[in-house]
């Protein structure tokens, strides 16, 4: 939980972003409209990330921000993060069901029971739709992906850097353990170099995912002990609690096992992903260099092509 001083800093930053029109409140914490200026910065950050992997031989793929219920269940996301999941529901009834639904709504009652599960779940991370398409035997050398998606995590907050809906630009490596670890190491260097070229103070630190419940505490400890997750942290609302703008994740054979992804010799493939939080990086730029893009340092504007 953030300290009172961190909460104050988060609220002050959010108020400032809203006042100048960069973010537009929706009435729900963590869900905002974005101004044209904000979107322009996000798109330019996205282009910077894309340039980093332009010569890597990646498969460039874009998915809609939903995954099928079946693949979501196979991913075991519910075991670790049930509190973050977002499930899509849709009306499937006839006239009588519609009338009952409207009657409950007009009476101020809960009408949501009239909309059953639609077999779709909102994407929690951009890489999740990739693993089902890798099922089977990989080609020699494995596969590399460049993927971008809107993502959803149900964690409402006044912290503008903790949005419920956000975009993640990821690079993903599927293959031999040594290749996957080398990929992650290269991207740690790339991530630090990019953020520093944007004038952002940052450092890499060991991290863990927000696993749920008592078992989750043990999973988080193991993740840190094994060095499976690192984050590139940048002060946004406060230096006291810097925000992860980039994450570097080694899944070992977790997804390879769940989705039956195999190497040529039959061994289970390993995977790693590197995720750039586009909104978070944009917020870091506005916090560090000011809310007027025109006043940003020339070197930063040059990197972004402004």
C-alpha positions as CSV (number, residue, x, y, z in Angstrom):
1,X,0.0,0.0,0.0
2,X,1.3,3.5,-0.8
3,X,2.2,5.8,2.1
4,X,0.1,8.9,2.8
5,X,2.8,11.0,1.2
6,X,2.9,8.8,-1.9
7,X,-0.9,9.0,-2.2
8,X,-0.8,12.8,-2.0
9,X,1.8,12.9,-4.7
10,X,-0.3,10.6,-6.9
11,X,-3.4,12.7,-6.5
12,X,-1.5,15.9,-7.2
13,X,-0.1,14.5,-10.4
14,X,-3.5,13.2,-11.5
15,X,-5.1,16.5,-10.8
16,X,-2.4,18.3,-12.8
17,X,-2.8,16.0,-15.8
18,X,-6.6,16.4,-15.7
19,X,-6.4,20.2,-15.4
20,X,-4.4,20.6,-18.6
21,X,-6.5,18.0,-20.4
22,X,-3.9,15.3,-20.9
23,X,-6.2,12.8,-19.1
24,X,-10.0,12.9,-19.1
25,X,-11.7,11.3,-16.1
26,X,-14.4,8.7,-16.7
27,X,-15.8,8.6,-13.2
28,X,-14.1,5.2,-12.5
29,X,-10.6,5.2,-11.0
30,X,-7.9,4.1,-13.4
31,X,-10.0,4.6,-16.6
32,X,-9.3,7.7,-18.6
33,X,-9.6,9.3,-21.9
34,X,-6.4,10.6,-23.5
35,X,-5.9,13.9,-25.3
36,X,-4.4,14.1,-28.8
37,X,-1.1,15.3,-27.2
38,X,-1.0,12.3,-24.8
39,X,-1.7,9.9,-27.7
40,X,0.9,11.4,-29.9
41,X,3.5,10.9,-27.2
42,X,2.4,7.3,-26.7
43,X,2.6,6.6,-30.4
44,X,6.1,8.0,-30.6
45,X,7.3,5.9,-27.6
46,X,5.7,2.9,-29.4
47,X,7.7,3.7,-32.5
48,X,10.9,3.9,-30.5
49,X,10.3,0.4,-29.1
50,X,9.5,-1.0,-32.6
51,X,12.8,0.4,-33.9
52,X,14.8,-1.5,-31.2
53,X,13.7,-4.8,-32.7
54,X,13.6,-3.8,-36.4
55,X,16.6,-6.1,-37.2
56,X,15.7,-9.0,-34.9
57,X,13.7,-11.0,-37.4
58,X,10.5,-10.7,-35.3
59,X,7.0,-11.7,-36.3
60,X,5.0,-8.6,-35.8
61,X,1.5,-9.4,-34.6
62,X,-1.4,-7.4,-33.2
63,X,-4.3,-9.0,-31.3
64,X,-7.6,-7.6,-30.2
65,X,-7.7,-6.9,-26.4
66,X,-9.5,-10.2,-25.6
67,X,-8.5,-13.8,-25.2
68,X,-10.8,-16.9,-25.4
69,X,-12.0,-18.3,-22.1
70,X,-10.4,-21.6,-23.0
71,X,-6.9,-20.2,-23.5
72,X,-7.3,-17.9,-20.5
73,X,-8.1,-21.0,-18.3
74,X,-5.1,-22.9,-19.8
75,X,-2.8,-20.0,-18.9
76,X,-3.6,-20.5,-15.2
77,X,-4.0,-16.8,-14.7
78,X,-6.8,-17.4,-12.3
79,X,-4.5,-19.4,-10.0
80,X,-2.3,-16.4,-9.5
81,X,-4.2,-13.2,-10.2
82,X,-8.0,-13.8,-9.8
83,X,-8.4,-10.3,-8.4
84,X,-7.0,-8.7,-11.6
85,X,-9.1,-10.6,-14.2
86,X,-11.8,-8.9,-16.3
87,X,-14.5,-11.2,-17.8
88,X,-16.8,-10.1,-20.7
89,X,-20.5,-10.8,-20.4
90,X,-23.2,-10.5,-23.1
91,X,-27.0,-10.7,-23.4
92,X,-28.1,-14.0,-25.1
93,X,-31.8,-14.1,-24.2
94,X,-35.1,-13.4,-26.0
95,X,-37.9,-10.8,-25.6
96,X,-39.0,-12.1,-22.2
97,X,-35.5,-12.1,-20.9
98,X,-35.0,-8.6,-22.3
99,X,-38.1,-7.3,-20.5
100,X,-37.0,-8.8,-17.2
101,X,-33.6,-7.2,-17.7
102,X,-35.1,-3.8,-18.3
103,X,-37.4,-4.2,-15.3
104,X,-34.5,-4.9,-13.0
105,X,-32.6,-1.9,-14.4
106,X,-35.5,0.5,-14.1
107,X,-36.1,-0.7,-10.5
108,X,-32.5,0.0,-9.6
109,X,-31.7,-3.6,-9.1
110,X,-28.7,-5.7,-10.2
111,X,-29.4,-6.6,-13.8
112,X,-26.0,-8.2,-14.5
113,X,-27.2,-11.7,-13.9
114,X,-29.1,-11.4,-17.2
115,X,-25.8,-11.2,-19.1
116,X,-24.0,-14.6,-19.0
117,X,-20.3,-15.2,-19.8
118,X,-19.5,-14.5,-23.4
119,X,-16.5,-16.9,-23.6
120,X,-14.1,-14.0,-23.8
121,X,-11.8,-12.5,-21.2
122,X,-10.0,-9.2,-21.4
123,X,-6.3,-9.5,-22.2
124,X,-4.2,-9.2,-19.0
125,X,-0.8,-9.0,-20.8
126,X,0.0,-8.5,-24.5
127,X,1.9,-11.8,-24.8
128,X,-1.0,-14.1,-23.6
129,X,-2.5,-14.7,-27.1
130,X,0.9,-15.8,-28.5
131,X,1.4,-19.0,-26.6
132,X,-1.6,-20.9,-28.0
133,X,-0.4,-20.2,-31.5
134,X,3.0,-21.7,-30.7
135,X,1.6,-25.1,-29.8
136,X,3.6,-27.9,-31.3
137,X,7.3,-28.1,-32.5
138,X,9.1,-24.8,-33.0
139,X,11.2,-24.1,-36.1
140,X,15.0,-24.2,-35.6
141,X,16.1,-21.3,-33.5
142,X,12.7,-20.8,-32.0
143,X,10.5,-17.8,-32.6
144,X,10.6,-14.0,-31.8
145,X,7.5,-11.8,-31.6
146,X,6.8,-8.1,-31.5
147,X,3.3,-7.6,-30.1
148,X,1.1,-4.7,-29.0
149,X,-2.2,-4.8,-27.2
150,X,-4.6,-3.0,-24.9
151,X,-4.5,-4.8,-21.5
152,X,-6.9,-4.8,-18.6
153,X,-6.2,-5.4,-14.9
154,X,-8.8,-4.7,-12.3
155,X,-6.9,-2.6,-9.8
156,X,-8.6,0.8,-9.5
157,X,-6.3,3.5,-8.1
158,X,-5.8,7.2,-7.9
159,X,-2.3,6.7,-9.1
160,X,-2.4,7.8,-12.8
161,X,0.4,5.3,-13.5
162,X,-1.8,2.4,-12.4
163,X,-4.5,2.4,-15.0
164,X,-7.0,-0.4,-15.4
165,X,-6.8,-0.2,-19.2
166,X,-3.4,0.4,-20.8
167,X,-1.2,-0.5,-23.7
168,X,1.8,-2.8,-23.5
169,X,4.3,-3.2,-26.3
170,X,6.1,-6.5,-25.8
171,X,8.9,-8.5,-27.4
172,X,8.7,-12.3,-26.8
173,X,11.2,-15.0,-27.2
174,X,10.3,-18.7,-27.4
175,X,13.0,-21.3,-27.7
176,X,16.1,-22.8,-25.9
177,X,16.7,-21.7,-22.3
178,X,20.0,-20.1,-23.1
179,X,18.6,-18.2,-26.1
180,X,15.7,-16.9,-24.0
181,X,17.9,-15.7,-21.2
182,X,20.3,-14.0,-23.7
183,X,17.3,-12.3,-25.2
184,X,16.2,-10.9,-21.9
185,X,19.7,-9.7,-21.1
186,X,19.9,-7.8,-24.4
187,X,16.6,-6.2,-23.8
188,X,17.5,-5.0,-20.3
189,X,20.4,-3.1,-22.0
190,X,18.1,-1.8,-24.7
191,X,15.4,-0.7,-22.2
192,X,17.8,1.2,-20.0
193,X,19.4,2.9,-23.0
194,X,16.0,4.0,-24.5
195,X,14.7,5.5,-21.2
196,X,17.9,7.3,-20.6
197,X,17.9,8.7,-24.1
198,X,14.5,10.1,-23.2
199,X,16.0,11.9,-20.2
200,X,14.3,9.6,-17.6
201,X,16.1,8.7,-14.4
202,X,15.8,4.9,-14.1
203,X,17.3,1.8,-12.6
204,X,16.7,-2.0,-12.9
205,X,15.7,-3.9,-9.8
206,X,14.5,-7.5,-9.0
207,X,10.7,-7.7,-8.7
208,X,7.8,-10.1,-8.4
209,X,4.3,-10.3,-9.8
210,X,1.4,-9.5,-7.5
211,X,0.4,-13.1,-6.9
212,X,-2.8,-13.5,-4.9
213,X,-3.3,-15.1,-1.5
214,X,-1.0,-17.0,0.9
215,X,0.4,-19.3,-1.8
216,X,1.1,-16.1,-3.8
217,X,3.5,-14.9,-1.1
218,X,5.6,-18.0,-1.6
219,X,5.4,-17.7,-5.4
220,X,6.6,-14.1,-5.2
221,X,9.5,-15.1,-3.0
222,X,10.6,-17.8,-5.4
223,X,10.3,-15.5,-8.3
224,X,12.7,-13.0,-6.7
225,X,15.0,-15.7,-5.4
226,X,15.4,-17.2,-8.9
227,X,15.8,-13.8,-10.6
228,X,12.8,-14.5,-12.9
229,X,11.5,-10.9,-13.0
230,X,13.3,-7.5,-13.2
231,X,11.7,-4.1,-13.7
232,X,13.0,-0.8,-15.0
233,X,11.8,1.7,-12.4
234,X,11.2,5.4,-13.0
235,X,10.0,8.1,-10.5
236,X,6.5,9.2,-11.7
237,X,4.3,10.3,-8.8
238,X,7.2,10.1,-6.4
239,X,10.8,9.1,-6.0
240,X,9.9,7.2,-2.8
241,X,7.9,4.6,-4.8
242,X,9.2,4.6,-8.4
243,X,7.0,3.0,-11.1
244,X,7.9,0.0,-13.3
245,X,7.8,1.2,-16.9
246,X,9.4,-1.9,-18.4
247,X,9.4,-5.4,-17.2
248,X,11.8,-8.3,-18.1
249,X,10.3,-11.7,-17.4
250,X,11.6,-15.2,-17.7
251,X,8.8,-17.8,-17.5
252,X,11.1,-20.9,-17.7
253,X,9.0,-23.7,-19.2
254,X,5.7,-22.5,-17.7
255,X,3.9,-21.5,-20.9
256,X,5.8,-24.2,-22.9
257,X,4.3,-26.8,-20.6
258,X,0.8,-25.3,-20.5
259,X,0.5,-24.9,-24.3
260,X,2.7,-27.9,-25.4
261,X,5.4,-25.9,-27.1
262,X,8.3,-28.1,-27.9
263,X,11.9,-27.8,-29.2
264,X,13.0,-29.9,-32.2
265,X,14.4,-32.6,-29.8
266,X,11.1,-32.8,-28.0
267,X,12.0,-30.8,-24.9
268,X,9.6,-28.2,-23.5
269,X,10.4,-24.7,-24.8
270,X,11.2,-21.8,-22.5
271,X,9.8,-18.3,-22.9
272,X,10.6,-14.7,-21.9
273,X,8.9,-11.4,-22.5
274,X,9.9,-7.8,-22.3
275,X,7.0,-5.4,-21.8
276,X,7.1,-1.6,-22.2
277,X,4.2,0.2,-20.5
278,X,3.4,2.9,-23.1
279,X,1.1,5.1,-20.9
280,X,3.5,4.8,-17.9
281,X,6.5,5.9,-20.0
282,X,4.5,8.8,-21.4
283,X,3.5,9.8,-17.8
284,X,7.2,9.6,-16.8
285,X,8.0,12.0,-19.6
286,X,5.3,14.5,-18.6
287,X,6.4,14.2,-14.9
288,X,10.1,14.6,-15.7
289,X,10.1,17.2,-18.4
290,X,6.8,19.1,-17.8
291,X,3.3,19.0,-19.0
292,X,4.1,21.2,-22.1
293,X,5.7,19.0,-24.8
294,X,7.0,22.1,-26.5
295,X,9.3,22.8,-23.5
296,X,10.9,19.4,-23.4
297,X,14.7,19.1,-23.9
298,X,15.8,19.2,-27.5
299,X,17.6,15.8,-27.2
300,X,14.4,14.2,-25.9
301,X,12.3,15.7,-28.7
302,X,14.8,14.5,-31.2
303,X,14.6,10.9,-30.0
304,X,10.8,11.0,-30.2
305,X,10.8,12.8,-33.5
306,X,8.8,15.8,-32.2
